[in-house]
Amino acid sequence: MSRPAPPHRHDVWIALAGLAGGLLGIAFGLYTVNPERDHGPAVLVGLLLMCGAELLRRTAPGWALGIAVVALVVDIATGGLLAVLVMFTDVLYATTLYGPARVARALAPGSVVFSVAATVGTLAWLRAPEALLLGVLAAGVTATPVWTGLMLRQHREAAAAERLRAEQTALLAEMDRAQAVAAERSRMARELHDRVANHLSAIAIHATAALTLDERDAARDALGVIRENSTQGLTEMRRLIGLLREAGGGHAVEASPSLDALDALLGHAERAGAAGGLTFKGLDERPPRAARLSTPVELAAYRIVQEALANAVKHAAPGEVTVVLRQDAGALTVTVTSPFHERTPSRAPGAGAGLIGMRERVDLLDGAFAAGPTGAHRWRVHAELPLGEGKSPA
């Protein structure tokens, strides 16, 4: 069995103050019932019981109320000390404030009913206007402390609910901040990969070719491609670092790439893939008066084509790479097919981040994405991008 909690130090002081007040009342004969007669030491019983109830007013309010009722009855029968009556009102107040909620809810109407019943009963017994004073006294002893404790309890519960709501709001704000940081990191990772990794892949491919070729002209061409891609990679890296440094600083932001640069993408990929026997073909089958693409859709389509061409250079077998763009009223469709053979080794290391980045871009726009081998030894990348802006800008 668990040990009962010790009395609160404030309750100890209240009990001692009540005991001192009761002893003074006995010394000076301050009784409320028959003050003329000699009451004797029996008046101490009710006083001590009420002091014991005060010790339990916080730790065991239910027990305190029961003991207080018994103490009040005993005190009235033995003389009626004013200090006992005052302590009884404090026990009612404490029970309402610290006790179970159901007890507090029962005491509130119960105190009103008791006050009304005491007033009506006294009037019927005495049949005199002075009986109303006893009704007011009964209300002051019972209803006033109970309703005071109930109002304070409601204010405390409302304050606790507001604190909980504030903590939940702060927690939700922290979760939103963490999600925003994670989304921004993912976006930065995609941009870094799409801007720089393709150039580094071309450098790795042509560096390998330069090391294995004995022909001077072929090695010179490979070194030229390496120099071009390294220069472009450094330029893209500086541009991305500059954007990160200037974000939110009021500086102009670089315009996003668009599909108007499709020919330039194909030309760059053809120079990078020439050593592997690749040729490239672009088919823009969009209607002449098609709806203008939003910036997130156009950027996502550009990056998907860029990454698919880079993967074709790194992984595809010799042959033709085809890029097809189609657009209707609801979506832009990007399809890139390239030669593929399972036994063809990759000419540059890769970790699959390109496919992950493409899928993330499509998911952000609530589109559909598929990538994988098809018949006749072909690899197909297919993305459907709704013309709306989706969940958030890519």
N, C-alpha and C positions, 0 to 999 in steps of 0.2 A: 504494500500500500504506500502511495506517495504521501509525504509529509505535508501538512497544510502550510500554505504560505504565511510567513510572518506578517504581522500588521504593518501597514505603511506608517512611516514616521510621523506624517501629518495626522493620521488617525490616532496615534498614541497621544499627541499633544491635545487633540480635541477631547479625547476621553479624560485626560488629566484635568483639562480646563472645566469639563462638565462635572467631574468629581469635586473639584474645588468649589464650584458654584453651588453644588448641592449641599456640601458641608456648611458653607456660609448660610445657605437658606435654613438649614436645621438650627444653626447657632442663633440666628435672628428670628426664627419662627415664621419664615416666609412660606406658608402653606396656602394652597388654593382650595382645599377641602377642610371645613371645620377648623379654622386656624385657632379657635379658642381652646380646644381640648389638648391634652397632653398626648402626643403621638408615640412617643417611646422610640426605641432602637429599631422597630420594624420598618421604619421609613428607609433605612439603609438598604433593604433588600431590593426594592425597585430601583434605587439609585445605582447600586452596583451592577444590577442586570443591564441597565441602560448604558452604563459605561462599557460593559463587555460588548454590547451591540455596536457601540461606536468603534471599538477596535476592529470589528469585522466589516465595516461599512464599504470598503473597497475590495478586500480579498474574498469575502463571502457575503455579498449583499442580501441574498435570500435568507440565510441564517440570521443575519443582522435584523432584518425586518421581523422575523418571527419572534426573536428574543425581545425586540423593542415593544411589540404588541403586548407580550406577557408582562414586561417591565412596567408599561403604562397602566395596565389593569391593576397590578400589585400596588403601584404608587398611588393611584386614585383611592384604592381601598385603605391605604395606610396614612394618607394625609395630602398627597398631591403637591410635590415639590415643583416649583417653576422651572428649575434647571432640567428636570426630567422631561417636562413638556417641550422645552426648547430642543433638547437632544433628540426627542422623538421626531420632530419636524426635520431635523438634519438627517436622520436615518431614512425617512421617506424620500428626501431629496437625493441622497446618495444611492438608494436602491433604484430610483428612476434613472439616474445618470449612469451608474456603473453596472447595474444588473442586466439580466437577459432582456432582449427586446420585447418578448411576449409579456414579461412581468411589467415593464414600463407601459406597454399599451393597455394592460388591464388596470393598472393603478390610476391612470388618468380619468377614465369614466367612473371608476369605482369611487374615487375621492369626491367627485361631483354628486354622485348618488348618495354617498354617506352624508355630505353636507346638507343636501335637500331633505333627506330623511330625518336628520337630527333637528333641523329647523321645524319641520312639520310636527314631529313627535313632541318637541318641547312646547310648541304652541298649543297642541291638543292637551297636553298635561297641565301646563300652567295657565293657559287662557289669558295671557298677558303680553303686552307689547315687548316687555323685557326679554321674552323668549327669542326675539330676533337677534339679540346680542349673542346668545348662545350659538345660534346658527352661523353668525359671522365668525365667532371664535372657532367653531368646528371647521369652517372653510379655511380659515387662516392656518389651522394646525395641519390639515390634510391636503386640500386642493391646491393651496398656494405653493408649498414646496414641491408637490408632485408636478404641477404644470411648469414651474420654473426649471426643474431638472429635465423635463421632457423637451422644452424649447432649447436648452443648452445642448442636450444630446443630439437633437436634430441639426443644430448648427455644426456640431463636431462631425457628424456623419456626412453632412454636405461638404465640409472642408476636406474630409478624408477622400470623398469621391472626386473632388476637384483635383486634389494632389495626385490621385491615381490616374485621372484623365490627363493631367499634365505630364506625368511620367510616361504614359502610353504614347502621347503625342511626341514627346522627345525621343522615345524609342523608335517610333515610325519615321521620324525625321532622320535619325541616324541610319536606319535601314535604307531610306531613300538616298541618303548621301553615299552610303557604301555601294548601292546599286549604280548610282550615277558615276562614281569613280571607276567601278568595274567596267561599265559600258564605255567610258572614255578610254580606258586602257585597251580594251578590245579594239576600239576604233583606231587608236594610234598604232596598235600592232598590225592591223590590216593595212593601214596606209604605209607603214614602214616596209612591210613585206612587198606590197604591190609596187612601191616606188623603187626600191633598192634591190630586192632579191633577184628580180629578173636580170638586171645588169650583172650582178655577181654570178648568176648561172651562166650567162653568155661568156663571161670572162673565164670561168672554170672550163667550159667546153672548148673554147678556142685555145686556151693555154695547153690543154691536153693535146689538141691537134698540132699545135706548134712544136710540142716536144716529140711528137711521133713522126712528123713529116720530114723527109729529107730534102724536098724541093724548096729552094730558096724563095721563089715567088709565092708559093702556097703558105710558107711560114710567115712571109711578110704580110700577106693578106690577113692571116690569123692574128698577127700582132696589131694590125690596124684595127680590127674589130675589138680586140682587147682594149686598146687605147680609147676607142670611141665609147665603149660601155663603161670603162672605169671613169672617164670624164663625166659622162651623163649620170653615173651613179653618185659621184661626188656632188654634182650639181643638185640632184634630187635630195640628197642627204642634207646639204646646206639649206635648201629651200624648206624642207620639213622642220629642221631645227629652228630656222627663223620663224616659221609659223607658230611653233610651240612657244618660243620666247615672246612673241608679240601678241599671243592670244589674249584678248580682253584689254589690250593696251591702247586701243583706238587707232591702230595702224591698218592699212589696207590689207585685205586678205586676197591671196592668189585665187584667180578664177579656177573653178573645177574643170578638169579635162572633159571633153565631149566626144561624141561619136563622129564629129566632123573630122577628127584626127585618125579615123580608121585606116586611111591609106598610109599614113605615117607609121602606124603600128605594124601594118603588114610589111612595109619596107624594112623596118628595123628587124622584125622577125626573120625576114628572108635573108638579110645579111648575116644574122646570127646562125641560121639553120642551113646555110649554103653548104657548109662542110659536111653536113649529114645527108645531103641529097634531098632536101625538102624544098617544095615550091608552095606558094601561098596564093589564095584567091579569095577576094571579098565580094559578096553579093548583097547589096543593100536593096531589098525588095519592099521597102516602106513606100506607101503612097506619096505622091509629090505634095499633097496638101494634108498630110497627116498632122494630128494634133501635136503641138510642141511638147516635148518631154520636160518633166520637172527635173530640177537639179539632182535630187537624190536618185531618181531612176536613171538619168543619163550617166551619172558617176558610177553607179553600180554596173550598168551595162559595159561601160568602158573598162572598168577594172576586171570584169569577168572575161571579156575578150582578151585583155592584156595577159591575164594569168593563164588562160587556155592556150594562147600562142606560146607563152614561155614553157608550159608543160609539154607542148608538142615538140619544141626544140630540144628539151631535156630528155624526153622519153620515147618519142615516136620513131618508127622505122622510116626509111626513105619513101617519099611519095608526096601527094598533094594535101595541103591543109586548107579547108574551106570554112569561111566565116559567112553565115547567113543572118541577116537582120530582117525581121518581119514585124509589122505593127497593125493592129486593128483598133477598134473603138475601146477595147478594154485593157489590152496588155501589149507590151513589147516582148518579142520572142528573140532570143539569142541562141544560135546553134553553131557550135564549132566541132567539126569532124576532122580527124587526123589519122594517118596510118598507124597501125598498132600491131605489135606481135609480142607475145608473152616472153619469147626468148631474146628479144632485143634489150640489151642492158641500158640502164640509164647512163647518160653521158655527164650528169652532174648530180651531186648528192641532193637529196630532198627528204623532208620530214612529213609531207602531207599537209603542211600548213596552207598551201594554196587552195586545195579543195575545201578545207575548213573555212577559209576566208570567203570563198565564193558562196558557200552555203549560208554563212552568216549574213552576207549582204542580201541575199535573196530572202532569207527569213525576216530580216528587218523590214522588208517591203511587202510581207505577206504573200510572197510569190511561191513558185514551185521550181525545184532544182533537181537535176539528175545528171550523173556522170558515170560512165562505165563503158566497157567494150560492147560493140555490136557485131553483127555478122560481117563477113568478108574482111576480117582483120582491120576493123576501124574502131577508133575511140571517139566517143560522142559526149560533148558537154552541152546540156540543154537547160536554159533558164527562161522562165516566164515571169516577167516583172509587171505587176499591175501599174496602171498609169497614175494611181493615187500614190501618196507619199508613205503609206504604211505606218509602222509603229514609231519610227523616229528617223531622222535623216541619216543616211549611210555615211 
